[in-house]
């Protein structure tokens, strides 16, 4: 996505377009009414999010150890510090360098600010009055950290030359920004001389802060073009405390995937690319400055959501329509088949005998009569087997026999059962109850073999423990051995 | 973040597009869902209709095979006066005829008013109304075979369909008596009336 990159130095202000890793040509705007009017025209033509990179002398850094706080307490603490150090400028930020591992485990913070807001305000006002989506206001030392990624040293003094602002010297301890300084340089030829004269001065200043600690070497990394390297080497001499390394600007560009070709040691295009490609999380802009970027983001989100909803609903409804078509395609042959079967059925029904009674009624009546016939079986079928068994048991005299249809005893047959009650007596047994009972038992078994279900209602003699028995031993006469059986006859399927 | 009126103007196209996509998206999803639901229901109906048509065809084919026997049985039921109104006079004449034939020593009968009949267990009678006129019979018998003969004769010689619910046979006393057995049967004369019949 395209971006507008703005670069503000002590004496100039420039704007470039950045798209897909390639930085366009810089357009300069003078710091007067005419320049700002031209800048307004520029902004009207380019509505992409803008990054403002500031490279000025008036930037202050303060290292401080503060208690580790969170939430509102932390916000209040930072606000107090800002008021204490940088009351006169709205462009201030606090960066957590690291948290101590011992004691109270306090936070080591770097407070920094752009201390001359008047240098930024005219351009910022123009940006805001044109509702430009400003992503943030960055200072050069804040964005340069990604270049340290492959540098192993813990004490690095990184030197870069920006054509419009000068020589930037930034000191990193353990890859964390501690200090930065800008020295104005007039022309490319003075670059190597400035490096040679200013680096020892910066080293002296760092020494006064015991940085790096005694015995350790300060690694000076210089971003330069290959064509300037020889000139630099001729001016610089390494010592036991100072070690120079040259970073080829072209190689650095490739490493950070810049699409530009760098023809001299001016690091401005490289750093602008770095800002667009790897913007840091913190910057000097406050929410009022970035308000239009947030609304721009909100609009993008709304448009993105609209697009996503449209695509999703089109896909969803497309899939649903496709399923619907699939159902329709299934339905048509089914309907055709149904119609054919109906015609076939009608053809068959037309062939039925032409009677006054509909064929269905005729069928119903016949099937109903067949079933009802089984509800009322002939008495022969009910008692025939019973009479055959009785013929074989001549010592049983039947006193009464009754049968009655019963739906409750039907199961498992679907038709009513016939419940037969047989009252009889056993003859010719005298007092031989054991034989009589055995005879009756055989009779029951014979009935069961003929398909009846037999249960005893009463026996000639109740030999169960719950019954009472009486008799006389001095007489040969005995009472009639009467019994009652319940015999169930069921329809066979 | 506070959204001002100017911000809303700036955001109007975004908000509009978002709302429009919601409305249009919801609309086309609703339409497509409706279309899918309707087509699925149509398919289910078509499947059901096909199954019913197959069942009807199967029944028709079955009827085609059985229609000849159905017609014969139906005509027999008509001739037997089972289908239609009851004919009590025929029953009285038939029973009188059986009495004269002397199947049993003597018998008495009593026919009750006709009532609607619901078989137990129940049966689907389709287009027919089942009615039954209850009847009880008391008979004097020499032996039990006479009862069976009488009931067989009622079935084979008389018009109508007498459904026997049950019978009881009991001895009167000594075998020397003229009628040593008494029998009592209950049942009813069944008729099936087509509801569409005049």
Contacts between the chains, C-beta under 8 A, distances in Angstrom:
chain1	res1	chain2	res2	distance
A	131	B	6	7.9
A	131	B	10	6.9
A	287	B	1	7.2
A	291	B	1	7.2
A	294	B	1	5.5
A	295	B	3	7.5
A	295	B	7	5.0
A	295	B	10	5.8
A	295	B	11	6.4
A	298	B	11	6.3
A	298	B	14	7.0
A	299	B	10	6.9
A	299	B	11	5.3
A	299	B	13	7.4
A	299	B	14	3.9
A	300	B	14	7.7
A	301	B	14	7.8
A	302	B	11	6.8
A	302	B	14	3.3
A	302	B	15	6.0
A	302	B	17	6.6
A	302	B	18	4.5
A	303	B	13	7.7
A	303	B	14	5.2
A	303	B	17	5.6
A	303	B	18	7.6
A	305	B	18	5.5
A	305	B	21	7.3
A	306	B	14	7.5
A	306	B	17	3.9
A	306	B	18	4.6
A	306	B	20	7.0
A	306	B	21	3.9
A	307	B	21	7.4
A	309	B	18	7.5
A	309	B	21	4.2
A	309	B	22	6.2
A	309	B	25	4.7
A	310	B	21	4.7
A	310	B	24	6.9
A	310	B	25	6.0
A	312	B	25	7.1
A	313	B	21	7.5
A	313	B	24	7.2
A	313	B	25	3.0
A	313	B	26	7.3
A	313	B	28	5.7
A	313	B	29	5.3
A	314	B	25	7.8
A	314	B	28	7.0
A	316	B	29	5.6
A	316	B	32	7.4
A	317	B	28	4.3
A	317	B	29	5.2
A	317	B	31	7.1
A	317	B	32	3.6
A	317	B	33	7.9
A	318	B	32	7.7
A	320	B	29	7.3
A	320	B	32	3.9
A	320	B	33	5.8
A	320	B	35	7.2
A	320	B	36	4.6
A	321	B	32	4.9
A	321	B	35	6.3
A	321	B	36	7.2
A	323	B	36	5.3
A	323	B	39	7.9
A	324	B	32	7.0
A	324	B	35	4.5
A	324	B	36	4.1
A	324	B	38	7.6
A	324	B	39	4.2
A	324	B	40	7.6
A	325	B	39	7.5
A	327	B	36	7.1
A	327	B	39	3.7
A	327	B	40	5.1
A	327	B	42	7.0
A	327	B	43	4.6
A	328	B	39	4.9
A	328	B	42	7.3
A	328	B	43	7.8
A	330	B	43	5.2
A	330	B	46	7.9
A	331	B	39	6.9
A	331	B	42	5.1
A	331	B	43	4.5
A	331	B	46	4.7
A	334	B	43	7.0
A	334	B	46	3.9
A	334	B	47	6.0
A	334	B	49	7.7
A	334	B	50	5.2
A	335	B	46	5.2
A	335	B	49	7.6
A	337	B	50	5.8
A	338	B	46	6.7
A	338	B	49	4.9
A	338	B	50	4.6
A	338	B	53	4.7
A	341	B	50	7.2
A	341	B	53	4.1
A	341	B	54	6.0
A	341	B	56	7.7
A	341	B	57	5.1
A	342	B	53	5.3
A	342	B	56	7.5
A	344	B	57	5.8
A	345	B	53	6.8
A	345	B	56	5.0
A	345	B	57	4.6
A	345	B	60	4.7
A	348	B	57	7.5
A	348	B	60	4.3
A	348	B	61	6.4
A	348	B	63	7.7
A	348	B	64	5.3
A	349	B	60	5.6
A	349	B	63	7.9
A	351	B	64	6.9
A	352	B	63	7.1
A	352	B	64	7.3
A	352	B	67	5.7
A	353	B	67	6.6
A	353	B	71	6.0
A	355	B	71	7.1
A	357	B	74	7.0
A	357	B	194	7.3
A	359	B	63	5.9
A	359	B	67	6.3
A	359	B	70	7.6
A	360	B	63	8.0
A	360	B	126	7.6
A	360	B	127	7.6
A	361	B	126	7.2
A	361	B	127	5.2
A	361	B	128	7.6
A	361	B	194	6.0
A	361	B	196	7.5
A	362	B	67	7.8
A	362	B	70	5.1
A	362	B	71	6.4
A	362	B	74	4.6
A	363	B	63	6.1
A	363	B	66	7.4
A	363	B	67	7.9
A	363	B	70	5.3
A	364	B	125	7.5
A	364	B	126	3.7
A	364	B	127	6.1
A	364	B	128	6.4
A	365	B	74	5.7
A	365	B	77	6.2
A	365	B	83	6.1
A	365	B	128	6.2
A	365	B	192	6.0
A	365	B	194	7.7
A	366	B	69	7.9
A	366	B	70	4.8
A	366	B	73	4.5
A	366	B	74	5.6
A	366	B	77	7.4
A	368	B	123	6.5
A	368	B	125	5.9
A	368	B	126	7.0
A	368	B	128	6.4
A	368	B	130	8.0
A	368	B	192	6.7
A	369	B	73	7.1
A	369	B	77	5.7
A	369	B	82	6.7
A	369	B	161	8.0
A	369	B	192	7.3
A	370	B	73	7.9
A	371	B	119	8.0
A	371	B	123	5.7
A	372	B	119	6.5
A	372	B	123	7.2
A	372	B	163	7.1
A	372	B	190	6.8
A	375	B	119	5.8
A	375	B	163	6.9
A	376	B	163	3.8
A	376	B	164	5.4
A	376	B	165	7.4
A	376	B	187	7.1
A	378	B	151	7.2
A	378	B	152	7.3
A	378	B	155	7.2
A	378	B	164	8.0
A	379	B	147	7.1
A	379	B	148	5.6
A	379	B	151	5.5
A	379	B	164	6.6
A	379	B	167	6.3
A	380	B	148	5.7
A	380	B	152	7.4
A	387	B	144	7.7
A	398	B	171	8.0
A	399	B	170	6.9
A	399	B	171	5.6
A	400	B	168	6.7
A	400	B	169	6.3
A	400	B	170	3.7
A	400	B	171	6.8
A	401	B	144	7.5
A	401	B	168	7.1
A	401	B	169	4.5
A	401	B	170	7.7
A	402	B	166	6.7
A	402	B	167	6.7
A	402	B	168	3.4
A	402	B	169	6.9
A	402	B	170	7.9
A	403	B	166	5.4
A	403	B	167	6.1
A	403	B	168	7.8
A	404	B	165	6.6
A	404	B	166	3.4
A	405	B	165	5.1
A	405	B	166	6.0
A	407	B	120	4.2
A	407	B	121	5.5
A	410	B	121	6.5
A	414	B	121	6.6
A	415	B	121	7.7
A	416	B	120	6.8
A	416	B	121	7.2
A	418	B	166	7.6
A	423	B	170	8.0
